[in-house]
Amino acid sequence: MNSLSDLRLVRIAVIGALVVALGLAGCGRKGGLDPPPGATAAADQGAPPGAAPPTSADALPPPVQPLPRRTPIDWLID
């Protein structure tokens, strides 16, 4: 009788570990690499390498904010 309860406990632990591992496997961001800290918008627009970067904030387009995508397992991250 004791071995049956041990086997059941092992099965529950394995299933729990698989659920956690598969849930965390989906974490992270999808998309391209982030630009280096010194990169400017002029480099993204194909400006010549010797061109001066824009000097005012009005010359840059507003940053695009991606919509947050929530999943049921996000409570682990928060």
N, C-alpha and C positions, 0 to 999 in steps of 0.2 A: 504494500500500500504506500509506503514511503517513497519508493522509486517512481511510482506514477505521479505523485505530487511534485517530485524533483524534475521529472521530464516535462510536466506541464509548465513549471516555473521557467525552465530553460527555453521552452518554445516561446513563452510570452516575452522573455528577455530578448531573444533573437528577433522576433517580430518588431519589438519596440526599437531595437537598434537599427533595423532596416528602415523603419519609418523615419527615424531621425536622420539617418544617412542620406536617404533619398530626398528628404525635405531640404537639407542643407546643400545638396548637390546643385540645386537650382539657384542658389544665391549668387549674386554678382551682377555686374552690368554687362549688357550686350552692346556692341558697337565698336567703333574704331578707337585707336589710342588717343589719349589726351595730348594736345600740343605741349611742347616744352614751355617752361615758365616765361621765357623771353620772347616767345612767338607773338607776332602781331597779326592783325586782320589783313594787312597788306600782303603778307606772305601767302595767305590762303587765297587771295584774289589773283595771284599770278603776277604780282608786281616784279619789276626787274630786281636783281639782287642788290644793286647799289642804291635803290630808291629809299628816300627818307620815310620813316613811319609817320602816320598821321599825328598831328600835334594836338588836336582838340578831341574831346569826347563826342562832339557832334558829328565828326567825320566817320565814326564807327557805327555800324548797324547795332540795334539793340540786341542783347543776347537772347537766344531762344531757350526758354525753359521747358525741358521735357515734362510731360505729365507723369506724376508719380503712379507707379503700378503697384498695387497692394496685392499680396497673396495671403492666404489663410495662415501661413506660418511666420508672417512678419513680426508677430509678437515676440519671437525669439531674439530678433535683432533690436527691437525697441527696448 
